[in-house]
């Protein structure tokens, strides 16, 4: 995401779509709250809008 933000600049909206399922595996589920906390903590630090 840092490369995208650098390439497009601060005046361009950069977003992320999140889903529990995987594109090719609809039975996939997150391991639990600890995995979600880890993912969203890192996402919160990312340069997205």
PDB file of N, H, CA, C and O in Angstrom:
ATOM      1  N   UNK A   1       0.807  -1.181   0.000  1.00  0.00           N
ATOM      2  CA  UNK A   1       0.000   0.000   0.000  1.00  0.00           C
ATOM      3  C   UNK A   1       0.859   1.258   0.000  1.00  0.00           C
ATOM      4  O   UNK A   1       0.455   2.300  -0.517  1.00  0.00           O
ATOM      5  N   UNK A   2       2.034   1.149   0.578  1.00  0.00           N
ATOM      6  H   UNK A   2       2.363   0.303   0.998  1.00  0.00           H
ATOM      7  CA  UNK A   2       2.929   2.305   0.588  1.00  0.00           C
ATOM      8  C   UNK A   2       3.360   2.658  -0.829  1.00  0.00           C
ATOM      9  O   UNK A   2       3.471   3.836  -1.168  1.00  0.00           O
ATOM     10  N   UNK A   3       3.601   1.655  -1.652  1.00  0.00           N
ATOM     11  H   UNK A   3       3.511   0.698  -1.376  1.00  0.00           H
ATOM     12  CA  UNK A   3       3.993   1.903  -3.045  1.00  0.00           C
ATOM     13  C   UNK A   3       2.848   2.557  -3.818  1.00  0.00           C
ATOM     14  O   UNK A   3       3.078   3.450  -4.632  1.00  0.00           O
ATOM     15  N   UNK A   4       1.631   2.118  -3.566  1.00  0.00           N
ATOM     16  H   UNK A   4       1.444   1.392  -2.904  1.00  0.00           H
ATOM     17  CA  UNK A   4       0.471   2.710  -4.237  1.00  0.00           C
ATOM     18  C   UNK A   4       0.320   4.164  -3.814  1.00  0.00           C
ATOM     19  O   UNK A   4       0.146   5.041  -4.660  1.00  0.00           O
ATOM     20  N   UNK A   5       0.384   4.427  -2.517  1.00  0.00           N
ATOM     21  H   UNK A   5       0.526   3.715  -1.829  1.00  0.00           H
ATOM     22  CA  UNK A   5       0.244   5.797  -2.018  1.00  0.00           C
ATOM     23  C   UNK A   5       1.322   6.694  -2.621  1.00  0.00           C
ATOM     24  O   UNK A   5       1.032   7.821  -3.020  1.00  0.00           O
ATOM     25  N   UNK A   6       2.552   6.214  -2.691  1.00  0.00           N
ATOM     26  H   UNK A   6       2.788   5.298  -2.366  1.00  0.00           H
ATOM     27  CA  UNK A   6       3.648   6.995  -3.274  1.00  0.00           C
ATOM     28  C   UNK A   6       3.407   7.273  -4.749  1.00  0.00           C
ATOM     29  O   UNK A   6       3.723   8.355  -5.242  1.00  0.00           O
ATOM     30  N   UNK A   7       2.853   6.307  -5.442  1.00  0.00           N
ATOM     31  H   UNK A   7       2.596   5.427  -5.041  1.00  0.00           H
ATOM     32  CA  UNK A   7       2.644   6.444  -6.887  1.00  0.00           C
ATOM     33  C   UNK A   7       1.512   7.409  -7.229  1.00  0.00           C
ATOM     34  O   UNK A   7       1.601   8.136  -8.218  1.00  0.00           O
ATOM     35  N   UNK A   8       0.450   7.427  -6.424  1.00  0.00           N
ATOM     36  H   UNK A   8       0.378   6.837  -5.620  1.00  0.00           H
ATOM     37  CA  UNK A   8      -0.721   8.235  -6.775  1.00  0.00           C
ATOM     38  C   UNK A   8      -0.772   9.586  -6.074  1.00  0.00           C
ATOM     39  O   UNK A   8      -1.454  10.496  -6.545  1.00  0.00           O
ATOM     40  N   UNK A   9      -0.074   9.731  -4.975  1.00  0.00           N
ATOM     41  H   UNK A   9       0.480   8.991  -4.592  1.00  0.00           H
ATOM     42  CA  UNK A   9      -0.067  11.002  -4.259  1.00  0.00           C
ATOM     43  C   UNK A   9      -1.193  11.126  -3.247  1.00  0.00           C
ATOM     44  O   UNK A   9      -2.110  10.306  -3.205  1.00  0.00           O
ATOM     45  N   UNK A  10      -1.102  12.165  -2.436  1.00  0.00           N
ATOM     46  H   UNK A  10      -0.357  12.831  -2.470  1.00  0.00           H
ATOM     47  CA  UNK A  10      -2.030  12.351  -1.313  1.00  0.00           C
ATOM     48  C   UNK A  10      -3.435  12.772  -1.736  1.00  0.00           C
ATOM     49  O   UNK A  10      -4.380  12.608  -0.965  1.00  0.00           O
ATOM     50  N   UNK A  11      -3.591  13.309  -2.944  1.00  0.00           N
ATOM     51  H   UNK A  11      -2.823  13.442  -3.570  1.00  0.00           H
ATOM     52  CA  UNK A  11      -4.908  13.785  -3.375  1.00  0.00           C
ATOM     53  C   UNK A  11      -5.744  12.709  -4.058  1.00  0.00           C
ATOM     54  O   UNK A  11      -6.826  13.003  -4.566  1.00  0.00           O
ATOM     55  N   UNK A  12      -5.264  11.472  -4.077  1.00  0.00           N
ATOM     56  H   UNK A  12      -4.386  11.233  -3.664  1.00  0.00           H
ATOM     57  CA  UNK A  12      -5.972  10.350  -4.691  1.00  0.00           C
ATOM     58  C   UNK A  12      -6.416   9.400  -3.586  1.00  0.00           C
ATOM     59  O   UNK A  12      -5.606   9.026  -2.737  1.00  0.00           O
ATOM     60  N   UNK A  13      -7.684   9.005  -3.581  1.00  0.00           N
ATOM     61  H   UNK A  13      -8.341   9.310  -4.270  1.00  0.00           H
ATOM     62  CA  UNK A  13      -8.196   8.106  -2.549  1.00  0.00           C
ATOM     63  C   UNK A  13      -7.681   6.691  -2.751  1.00  0.00           C
ATOM     64  O   UNK A  13      -7.784   6.128  -3.841  1.00  0.00           O
ATOM     65  N   UNK A  14      -7.128   6.126  -1.690  1.00  0.00           N
ATOM     66  H   UNK A  14      -7.044   6.584  -0.805  1.00  0.00           H
ATOM     67  CA  UNK A  14      -6.675   4.732  -1.694  1.00  0.00           C
ATOM     68  C   UNK A  14      -7.468   4.014  -0.613  1.00  0.00           C
ATOM     69  O   UNK A  14      -7.468   4.433   0.545  1.00  0.00           O
ATOM     70  N   UNK A  15      -8.138   2.940  -0.986  1.00  0.00           N
ATOM     71  H   UNK A  15      -8.138   2.600  -1.926  1.00  0.00           H
ATOM     72  CA  UNK A  15      -8.947   2.191  -0.037  1.00  0.00           C
ATOM     73  C   UNK A  15      -8.632   0.708  -0.081  1.00  0.00           C
ATOM     74  O   UNK A  15      -7.910   0.234  -0.958  1.00  0.00           O
ATOM     75  N   UNK A  16      -9.181  -0.007   0.873  1.00  0.00           N
ATOM     76  H   UNK A  16      -9.767   0.379   1.586  1.00  0.00           H
ATOM     77  CA  UNK A  16      -8.980  -1.455   0.974  1.00  0.00           C
ATOM     78  C   UNK A  16     -10.328  -2.102   1.244  1.00  0.00           C
ATOM     79  O   UNK A  16     -11.093  -1.628   2.084  1.00  0.00           O
ATOM     80  N   UNK A  17     -10.615  -3.169   0.542  1.00  0.00           N
ATOM     81  H   UNK A  17      -9.993  -3.554  -0.141  1.00  0.00           H
ATOM     82  CA  UNK A  17     -11.833  -3.947   0.790  1.00  0.00           C
ATOM     83  C   UNK A  17     -11.427  -5.207   1.539  1.00  0.00           C
ATOM     84  O   UNK A  17     -10.493  -5.900   1.134  1.00  0.00           O
ATOM     85  N   UNK A  18     -12.107  -5.499   2.606  1.00  0.00           N
ATOM     86  H   UNK A  18     -12.865  -4.936   2.935  1.00  0.00           H
ATOM     87  CA  UNK A  18     -11.763  -6.646   3.435  1.00  0.00           C
ATOM     88  C   UNK A  18     -12.929  -7.628   3.484  1.00  0.00           C
ATOM     89  O   UNK A  18     -14.093  -7.230   3.542  1.00  0.00           O
ATOM     90  N   UNK A  19     -12.598  -8.910   3.461  1.00  0.00           N
ATOM     91  H   UNK A  19     -11.653  -9.233   3.414  1.00  0.00           H
ATOM     92  CA  UNK A  19     -13.602  -9.958   3.530  1.00  0.00           C
ATOM     93  C   UNK A  19     -13.031 -11.145   4.290  1.00  0.00           C
ATOM     94  O   UNK A  19     -11.833 -11.416   4.211  1.00  0.00           O
ATOM     95  N   UNK A  20     -13.870 -11.844   5.016  1.00  0.00           N
ATOM     96  H   UNK A  20     -14.843 -11.623   5.080  1.00  0.00           H
ATOM     97  CA  UNK A  20     -13.412 -13.028   5.727  1.00  0.00           C
ATOM     98  C   UNK A  20     -13.149 -14.175   4.760  1.00  0.00           C
ATOM     99  O   UNK A  20     -12.243 -14.977   4.988  1.00  0.00           O
ATOM    100  N   UNK A  21     -13.923 -14.265   3.689  1.00  0.00           N
ATOM    101  H   UNK A  21     -14.658 -13.614   3.504  1.00  0.00           H
ATOM    102  CA  UNK A  21     -13.749 -15.338   2.717  1.00  0.00           C
ATOM    103  C   UNK A  21     -12.602 -15.079   1.766  1.00  0.00           C
ATOM    104  O   UNK A  21     -12.145 -13.945   1.625  1.00  0.00           O
ATOM    105  N   UNK A  22     -12.146 -16.114   1.126  1.00  0.00           N
ATOM    106  H   UNK A  22     -12.518 -17.035   1.241  1.00  0.00           H
ATOM    107  CA  UNK A  22     -11.111 -15.983   0.106  1.00  0.00           C
ATOM    108  C   UNK A  22     -11.772 -16.105  -1.261  1.00  0.00           C
ATOM    109  O   UNK A  22     -12.825 -16.729  -1.393  1.00  0.00           O
ATOM    110  N   UNK A  23     -11.162 -15.516  -2.265  1.00  0.00           N
ATOM    111  H   UNK A  23     -10.307 -15.009  -2.157  1.00  0.00           H
ATOM    112  CA  UNK A  23     -11.712 -15.535  -3.621  1.00  0.00           C
ATOM    113  C   UNK A  23     -11.967 -16.955  -4.099  1.00  0.00           C
ATOM    114  O   UNK A  23     -12.995 -17.219  -4.721  1.00  0.00           O
ATOM    115  N   UNK A  24     -11.058 -17.865  -3.822  1.00  0.00           N
ATOM    116  H   UNK A  24     -10.222 -17.650  -3.317  1.00  0.00           H
ATOM    117  CA  UNK A  24     -11.179 -19.226  -4.341  1.00  0.00           C
ATOM    118  C   UNK A  24     -11.526 -20.255  -3.265  1.00  0.00           C
ATOM    119  O   UNK A  24     -11.495 -21.455  -3.538  1.00  0.00           O
ATOM    120  N   UNK A  25     -11.855 -19.815  -2.051  1.00  0.00           N
ATOM    121  H   UNK A  25     -11.880 -18.841  -1.829  1.00  0.00           H
ATOM    122  CA  UNK A  25     -12.168 -20.744  -0.970  1.00  0.00           C
ATOM    123  C   UNK A  25     -13.220 -20.107  -0.057  1.00  0.00           C
ATOM    124  O   UNK A  25     -12.880 -19.455   0.931  1.00  0.00           O
ATOM    125  N   UNK A  26     -14.486 -20.298  -0.392  1.00  0.00           N
ATOM    126  H   UNK A  26     -14.762 -20.828  -1.194  1.00  0.00           H
ATOM    127  CA  UNK A  26     -15.563 -19.659   0.356  1.00  0.00           C
ATOM    128  C   UNK A  26     -15.784 -20.283   1.735  1.00  0.00           C
ATOM    129  O   UNK A  26     -16.530 -19.728   2.542  1.00  0.00           O
ATOM    130  N   UNK A  27     -15.155 -21.418   2.022  1.00  0.00           N
ATOM    131  H   UNK A  27     -14.549 -21.870   1.367  1.00  0.00           H
ATOM    132  CA  UNK A  27     -15.274 -22.045   3.331  1.00  0.00           C
ATOM    133  C   UNK A  27     -14.238 -21.503   4.318  1.00  0.00           C
ATOM    134  O   UNK A  27     -14.320 -21.786   5.513  1.00  0.00           O
ATOM    135  N   UNK A  28     -13.268 -20.729   3.833  1.00  0.00           N
ATOM    136  H   UNK A  28     -13.201 -20.499   2.862  1.00  0.00           H
ATOM    137  CA  UNK A  28     -12.211 -20.187   4.689  1.00  0.00           C
ATOM    138  C   UNK A  28     -12.796 -19.230   5.722  1.00  0.00           C
ATOM    139  O   UNK A  28     -13.628 -18.385   5.394  1.00  0.00           O
ATOM    140  N   UNK A  29     -12.368 -19.364   6.940  1.00  0.00           N
ATOM    141  H   UNK A  29     -11.692 -20.050   7.207  1.00  0.00           H
ATOM    142  CA  UNK A  29     -12.759 -18.444   8.014  1.00  0.00           C
ATOM    143  C   UNK A  29     -11.507 -18.015   8.766  1.00  0.00           C
ATOM    144  O   UNK A  29     -10.538 -18.769   8.853  1.00  0.00           O
ATOM    145  N   UNK A  30     -11.531 -16.816   9.303  1.00  0.00           N
ATOM    146  H   UNK A  30     -12.319 -16.204   9.232  1.00  0.00           H
ATOM    147  CA  UNK A  30     -10.408 -16.353  10.104  1.00  0.00           C
ATOM    148  C   UNK A  30     -10.262 -17.240  11.326  1.00  0.00           C
ATOM    149  O   UNK A  30     -11.228 -17.859  11.774  1.00  0.00           O
ATOM    150  N   UNK A  31      -9.059 -17.300  11.862  1.00  0.00           N
ATOM    151  H   UNK A  31      -8.274 -16.797  11.499  1.00  0.00           H
ATOM    152  CA  UNK A  31      -8.781 -18.176  13.007  1.00  0.00           C
ATOM    153  C   UNK A  31      -9.436 -17.688  14.293  1.00  0.00           C
ATOM    154  O   UNK A  31      -9.632 -18.468  15.225  1.00  0.00           O
ATOM    155  N   UNK A  32      -9.767 -16.435  14.347  1.00  0.00           N
ATOM    156  H   UNK A  32      -9.608 -15.801  13.590  1.00  0.00           H
ATOM    157  CA  UNK A  32     -10.393 -15.900  15.555  1.00  0.00           C
ATOM    158  C   UNK A  32     -10.110 -14.422  15.710  1.00  0.00           C
ATOM    159  O   UNK A  32      -9.577 -13.774  14.809  1.00  0.00           O
ATOM    160  N   UNK A  33     -10.474 -13.904  16.862  1.00  0.00           N
ATOM    161  H   UNK A  33     -10.907 -14.430  17.594  1.00  0.00           H
ATOM    162  CA  UNK A  33     -10.351 -12.475  17.116  1.00  0.00           C
ATOM    163  C   UNK A  33      -8.903 -12.013  17.075  1.00  0.00           C
ATOM    164  O   UNK A  33      -8.633 -10.894  16.639  1.00  0.00           O
ATOM    165  N   UNK A  34      -7.966 -12.843  17.517  1.00  0.00           N
ATOM    166  H   UNK A  34      -8.186 -13.752  17.871  1.00  0.00           H
ATOM    167  CA  UNK A  34      -6.562 -12.426  17.530  1.00  0.00           C
ATOM    168  C   UNK A  34      -6.045 -12.179  16.115  1.00  0.00           C
ATOM    169  O   UNK A  34      -5.261 -11.255  15.894  1.00  0.00           O
ATOM    170  N   UNK A  35      -6.474 -12.992  15.164  1.00  0.00           N
ATOM    171  H   UNK A  35      -7.111 -13.742  15.344  1.00  0.00           H
ATOM    172  CA  UNK A  35      -6.064 -12.782  13.776  1.00  0.00           C
ATOM    173  C   UNK A  35      -6.685 -11.495  13.227  1.00  0.00           C
ATOM    174  O   UNK A  35      -6.016 -10.741  12.519  1.00  0.00           O
ATOM    175  N   UNK A  36      -7.934 -11.242  13.541  1.00  0.00           N
ATOM    176  H   UNK A  36      -8.477 -11.854  14.116  1.00  0.00           H
ATOM    177  CA  UNK A  36      -8.595 -10.019  13.088  1.00  0.00           C
ATOM    178  C   UNK A  36      -7.925  -8.786  13.688  1.00  0.00           C
ATOM    179  O   UNK A  36      -7.739  -7.786  12.995  1.00  0.00           O
ATOM    180  N   UNK A  37      -7.565  -8.847  14.950  1.00  0.00           N
ATOM    181  H   UNK A  37      -7.716  -9.660  15.513  1.00  0.00           H
ATOM    182  CA  UNK A  37      -6.877  -7.723  15.598  1.00  0.00           C
ATOM    183  C   UNK A  37      -5.549  -7.448  14.913  1.00  0.00           C
ATOM    184  O   UNK A  37      -5.208  -6.291  14.664  1.00  0.00           O
ATOM    185  N   UNK A  38      -4.803  -8.488  14.608  1.00  0.00           N
ATOM    186  H   UNK A  38      -5.080  -9.427  14.810  1.00  0.00           H
ATOM    187  CA  UNK A  38      -3.515  -8.329  13.935  1.00  0.00           C
ATOM    188  C   UNK A  38      -3.690  -7.677  12.560  1.00  0.00           C
ATOM    189  O   UNK A  38      -2.974  -6.734  12.220  1.00  0.00           O
ATOM    190  N   UNK A  39      -4.635  -8.177  11.781  1.00  0.00           N
ATOM    191  H   UNK A  39      -5.216  -8.943  12.057  1.00  0.00           H
ATOM    192  CA  UNK A  39      -4.870  -7.653  10.431  1.00  0.00           C
ATOM    193  C   UNK A  39      -5.292  -6.189  10.490  1.00  0.00           C
ATOM    194  O   UNK A  39      -4.742  -5.357   9.768  1.00  0.00           O
ATOM    195  N   UNK A  40      -6.253  -5.869  11.334  1.00  0.00           N
ATOM    196  H   UNK A  40      -6.700  -6.545  11.920  1.00  0.00           H
ATOM    197  CA  UNK A  40      -6.776  -4.506  11.365  1.00  0.00           C
ATOM    198  C   UNK A  40      -5.840  -3.519  12.057  1.00  0.00           C
ATOM    199  O   UNK A  40      -5.901  -2.322  11.779  1.00  0.00           O
ATOM    200  N   UNK A  41      -4.989  -3.989  12.938  1.00  0.00           N
ATOM    201  H   UNK A  41      -4.940  -4.962  13.164  1.00  0.00           H
ATOM    202  CA  UNK A  41      -3.959  -3.122  13.512  1.00  0.00           C
ATOM    203  C   UNK A  41      -2.987  -2.689  12.430  1.00  0.00           C
ATOM    204  O   UNK A  41      -2.654  -1.508  12.323  1.00  0.00           O
ATOM    205  N   UNK A  42      -2.532  -3.644  11.627  1.00  0.00           N
ATOM    206  H   UNK A  42      -2.803  -4.602  11.714  1.00  0.00           H
ATOM    207  CA  UNK A  42      -1.625  -3.309  10.524  1.00  0.00           C
ATOM    208  C   UNK A  42      -2.315  -2.421   9.496  1.00  0.00           C
ATOM    209  O   UNK A  42      -1.711  -1.479   8.984  1.00  0.00           O
ATOM    210  N   UNK A  43      -3.557  -2.711   9.198  1.00  0.00           N
ATOM    211  H   UNK A  43      -4.048  -3.477   9.615  1.00  0.00           H
ATOM    212  CA  UNK A  43      -4.304  -1.904   8.241  1.00  0.00           C
ATOM    213  C   UNK A  43      -4.487  -0.473   8.757  1.00  0.00           C
ATOM    214  O   UNK A  43      -4.447   0.481   7.980  1.00  0.00           O
ATOM    215  N   UNK A  44      -4.685  -0.331  10.052  1.00  0.00           N
ATOM    216  H   UNK A  44      -4.717  -1.106  10.684  1.00  0.00           H
ATOM    217  CA  UNK A  44      -4.835   0.993  10.646  1.00  0.00           C
ATOM    218  C   UNK A  44      -3.594   1.855  10.511  1.00  0.00           C
ATOM    219  O   UNK A  44      -3.683   3.083  10.523  1.00  0.00           O
ATOM    220  N   UNK A  45      -2.450   1.227  10.383  1.00  0.00           N
ATOM    221  H   UNK A  45      -2.377   0.230  10.372  1.00  0.00           H
ATOM    222  CA  UNK A  45      -1.187   1.958  10.207  1.00  0.00           C
ATOM    223  C   UNK A  45      -0.880   2.252   8.744  1.00  0.00           C
ATOM    224  O   UNK A  45       0.033   3.020   8.441  1.00  0.00           O
ATOM    225  N   UNK A  46      -1.630   1.653   7.852  1.00  0.00           N
ATOM    226  H   UNK A  46      -2.372   1.029   8.098  1.00  0.00           H
ATOM    227  CA  UNK A  46      -1.369   1.786   6.413  1.00  0.00           C
ATOM    228  C   UNK A  46      -1.831   3.148   5.895  1.00  0.00           C
ATOM    229  O   UNK A  46      -2.745   3.753   6.456  1.00  0.00           O
ATOM    230  N   UNK A  47      -1.201   3.623   4.831  1.00  0.00           N
ATOM    231  H   UNK A  47      -0.459   3.131   4.375  1.00  0.00           H
ATOM    232  CA  UNK A  47      -1.556   4.934   4.279  1.00  0.00           C
ATOM    233  C   UNK A  47      -2.767   4.872   3.356  1.00  0.00           C
ATOM    234  O   UNK A  47      -2.665   5.155   2.162  1.00  0.00           O
ATOM    235  N   UNK A  48      -3.915   4.497   3.922  1.00  0.00           N
ATOM    236  H   UNK A  48      -3.998   4.267   4.892  1.00  0.00           H
ATOM    237  CA  UNK A  48      -5.151   4.433   3.145  1.00  0.00           C
ATOM    238  C   UNK A  48      -6.144   5.434   3.717  1.00  0.00           C
ATOM    239  O   UNK A  48      -5.979   5.918   4.837  1.00  0.00           O
ATOM    240  N   UNK A  49      -7.173   5.739   2.941  1.00  0.00           N
ATOM    241  H   UNK A  49      -7.308   5.346   2.031  1.00  0.00           H
ATOM    242  CA  UNK A  49      -8.159   6.736   3.355  1.00  0.00           C
ATOM    243  C   UNK A  49      -9.409   6.089   3.905  1.00  0.00           C
ATOM    244  O   UNK A  49     -10.343   6.788   4.300  1.00  0.00           O
TER     245      UNK A  49
END
